[in-house]
Amino acid sequence: QVQLVESGGGLVQPGGSLRLSCAASGSSFSRYTMYWYRQAPEKQREWVAGITSGGITDYPDSVKGRFTISRDNAKNTVYLQMNSLKPEDTAVYSCNIPPQYGMDSTWGQGTEVTVSS
């Protein structure tokens, strides 16, 4: 079973930046499509970024141009660079491996991001 561990969250002022990391266990990381999601208090979970094994990325309009997902297969890590942060970006951010290669969906524990002055 692959384990995911997120880090990098914290408190940042509006307009600031943060980089989140998600480290995966195991030896097959490079094969996986990876996603980042977020969930704000009393709101539904929202998908915010995805990257394929080949490095193709995609984002919803709400974060496009501000967030960048990337991966370092040598480090078994996926990143989420978040720029021009807004108060509405406040949420718990989690990385996810969607169902693939016979695996169930896998989630990390999440890292909290608070955007506030």
Contacts in CASP RR format, 6 or more apart in sequence:
PFRMAT RR
TARGET T0000
AUTHOR 0000-0000-0000
METHOD contacts of the structure
MODEL  1
QVQLVESGGGLVQPGGSLRLSCAASGSSFSRYTMYWYRQAPEKQREWVAG
ITSGGITDYPDSVKGRFTISRDNAKNTVYLQMNSLKPEDTAVYSCNIPPQ
YGMDSTWGQGTEVTVSS
1 106 0 8 1.000
2 24 0 8 1.000
2 25 0 8 1.000
2 26 0 8 1.000
2 28 0 8 1.000
2 29 0 8 1.000
2 97 0 8 1.000
2 103 0 8 1.000
2 106 0 8 1.000
3 24 0 8 1.000
3 25 0 8 1.000
3 106 0 8 1.000
3 108 0 8 1.000
4 22 0 8 1.000
4 23 0 8 1.000
4 24 0 8 1.000
4 25 0 8 1.000
4 95 0 8 1.000
4 96 0 8 1.000
4 97 0 8 1.000
4 106 0 8 1.000
4 107 0 8 1.000
4 108 0 8 1.000
4 109 0 8 1.000
5 22 0 8 1.000
5 23 0 8 1.000
5 108 0 8 1.000
5 109 0 8 1.000
6 20 0 8 1.000
6 21 0 8 1.000
6 22 0 8 1.000
6 93 0 8 1.000
6 94 0 8 1.000
6 95 0 8 1.000
6 108 0 8 1.000
6 109 0 8 1.000
6 110 0 8 1.000
6 111 0 8 1.000
7 20 0 8 1.000
7 21 0 8 1.000
7 22 0 8 1.000
7 23 0 8 1.000
7 111 0 8 1.000
8 18 0 8 1.000
8 19 0 8 1.000
8 20 0 8 1.000
8 21 0 8 1.000
8 111 0 8 1.000
9 18 0 8 1.000
9 20 0 8 1.000
9 93 0 8 1.000
9 111 0 8 1.000
9 112 0 8 1.000
9 113 0 8 1.000
10 18 0 8 1.000
10 111 0 8 1.000
10 112 0 8 1.000
10 113 0 8 1.000
10 114 0 8 1.000
11 114 0 8 1.000
11 116 0 8 1.000
12 18 0 8 1.000
12 85 0 8 1.000
12 113 0 8 1.000
12 114 0 8 1.000
12 115 0 8 1.000
13 85 0 8 1.000
13 115 0 8 1.000
13 116 0 8 1.000
13 117 0 8 1.000
14 85 0 8 1.000
14 86 0 8 1.000
14 87 0 8 1.000
14 115 0 8 1.000
14 116 0 8 1.000
14 117 0 8 1.000
15 83 0 8 1.000
15 84 0 8 1.000
15 85 0 8 1.000
15 86 0 8 1.000
15 115 0 8 1.000
16 83 0 8 1.000
16 84 0 8 1.000
16 85 0 8 1.000
16 115 0 8 1.000
17 81 0 8 1.000
17 82 0 8 1.000
17 83 0 8 1.000
17 84 0 8 1.000
17 85 0 8 1.000
18 82 0 8 1.000
18 85 0 8 1.000
18 113 0 8 1.000
19 79 0 8 1.000
19 80 0 8 1.000
19 81 0 8 1.000
19 82 0 8 1.000
20 36 0 8 1.000
20 79 0 8 1.000
20 80 0 8 1.000
20 82 0 8 1.000
20 93 0 8 1.000
20 95 0 8 1.000
20 111 0 8 1.000
20 113 0 8 1.000
21 77 0 8 1.000
21 78 0 8 1.000
21 79 0 8 1.000
22 34 0 8 1.000
22 36 0 8 1.000
22 77 0 8 1.000
22 78 0 8 1.000
22 79 0 8 1.000
22 80 0 8 1.000
22 95 0 8 1.000
22 108 0 8 1.000
23 75 0 8 1.000
23 76 0 8 1.000
23 77 0 8 1.000
24 32 0 8 1.000
24 76 0 8 1.000
24 77 0 8 1.000
24 78 0 8 1.000
24 97 0 8 1.000
25 76 0 8 1.000
26 76 0 8 1.000
28 101 0 8 1.000
29 73 0 8 1.000
29 76 0 8 1.000
30 53 0 8 1.000
30 73 0 8 1.000
31 53 0 8 1.000
31 100 0 8 1.000
31 101 0 8 1.000
32 53 0 8 1.000
32 97 0 8 1.000
32 100 0 8 1.000
32 101 0 8 1.000
33 50 0 8 1.000
33 51 0 8 1.000
33 52 0 8 1.000
33 53 0 8 1.000
33 97 0 8 1.000
33 98 0 8 1.000
33 100 0 8 1.000
34 50 0 8 1.000
34 51 0 8 1.000
34 69 0 8 1.000
34 71 0 8 1.000
34 78 0 8 1.000
34 95 0 8 1.000
34 96 0 8 1.000
34 97 0 8 1.000
35 47 0 8 1.000
35 49 0 8 1.000
35 50 0 8 1.000
35 95 0 8 1.000
35 96 0 8 1.000
35 97 0 8 1.000
35 98 0 8 1.000
36 47 0 8 1.000
36 48 0 8 1.000
36 49 0 8 1.000
36 50 0 8 1.000
36 67 0 8 1.000
36 69 0 8 1.000
36 78 0 8 1.000
36 80 0 8 1.000
36 93 0 8 1.000
36 94 0 8 1.000
36 95 0 8 1.000
36 96 0 8 1.000
37 45 0 8 1.000
37 46 0 8 1.000
37 47 0 8 1.000
37 48 0 8 1.000
37 93 0 8 1.000
37 94 0 8 1.000
37 95 0 8 1.000
37 96 0 8 1.000
38 45 0 8 1.000
38 46 0 8 1.000
38 48 0 8 1.000
38 89 0 8 1.000
38 91 0 8 1.000
38 92 0 8 1.000
38 93 0 8 1.000
38 94 0 8 1.000
38 113 0 8 1.000
39 45 0 8 1.000
39 46 0 8 1.000
39 91 0 8 1.000
39 92 0 8 1.000
39 94 0 8 1.000
40 46 0 8 1.000
40 88 0 8 1.000
40 90 0 8 1.000
40 91 0 8 1.000
40 92 0 8 1.000
41 91 0 8 1.000
43 91 0 8 1.000
46 60 0 8 1.000
46 62 0 8 1.000
46 91 0 8 1.000
47 60 0 8 1.000
48 59 0 8 1.000
48 60 0 8 1.000
48 62 0 8 1.000
48 63 0 8 1.000
48 67 0 8 1.000
48 80 0 8 1.000
48 93 0 8 1.000
49 57 0 8 1.000
49 58 0 8 1.000
49 59 0 8 1.000
49 63 0 8 1.000
49 67 0 8 1.000
49 68 0 8 1.000
49 69 0 8 1.000
49 80 0 8 1.000
50 57 0 8 1.000
50 58 0 8 1.000
50 59 0 8 1.000
50 69 0 8 1.000
51 57 0 8 1.000
51 58 0 8 1.000
51 69 0 8 1.000
51 70 0 8 1.000
51 71 0 8 1.000
51 78 0 8 1.000
55 71 0 8 1.000
57 68 0 8 1.000
57 69 0 8 1.000
57 70 0 8 1.000
59 65 0 8 1.000
59 67 0 8 1.000
59 69 0 8 1.000
63 82 0 8 1.000
63 89 0 8 1.000
66 82 0 8 1.000
66 83 0 8 1.000
66 84 0 8 1.000
66 85 0 8 1.000
67 80 0 8 1.000
67 81 0 8 1.000
67 82 0 8 1.000
67 83 0 8 1.000
68 80 0 8 1.000
68 81 0 8 1.000
68 83 0 8 1.000
69 78 0 8 1.000
69 79 0 8 1.000
69 80 0 8 1.000
69 81 0 8 1.000
70 78 0 8 1.000
70 79 0 8 1.000
70 81 0 8 1.000
71 77 0 8 1.000
71 78 0 8 1.000
71 79 0 8 1.000
72 78 0 8 1.000
72 79 0 8 1.000
78 95 0 8 1.000
80 93 0 8 1.000
80 95 0 8 1.000
82 89 0 8 1.000
82 113 0 8 1.000
85 113 0 8 1.000
85 115 0 8 1.000
86 115 0 8 1.000
87 115 0 8 1.000
87 116 0 8 1.000
88 115 0 8 1.000
89 113 0 8 1.000
89 115 0 8 1.000
90 113 0 8 1.000
90 114 0 8 1.000
90 115 0 8 1.000
90 116 0 8 1.000
91 112 0 8 1.000
91 113 0 8 1.000
92 110 0 8 1.000
92 111 0 8 1.000
92 112 0 8 1.000
92 113 0 8 1.000
93 110 0 8 1.000
93 111 0 8 1.000
93 112 0 8 1.000
93 113 0 8 1.000
94 107 0 8 1.000
94 108 0 8 1.000
94 109 0 8 1.000
94 110 0 8 1.000
94 111 0 8 1.000
95 107 0 8 1.000
95 108 0 8 1.000
95 110 0 8 1.000
96 105 0 8 1.000
96 106 0 8 1.000
96 107 0 8 1.000
96 108 0 8 1.000
97 103 0 8 1.000
97 105 0 8 1.000
97 106 0 8 1.000
98 105 0 8 1.000
99 105 0 8 1.000
END
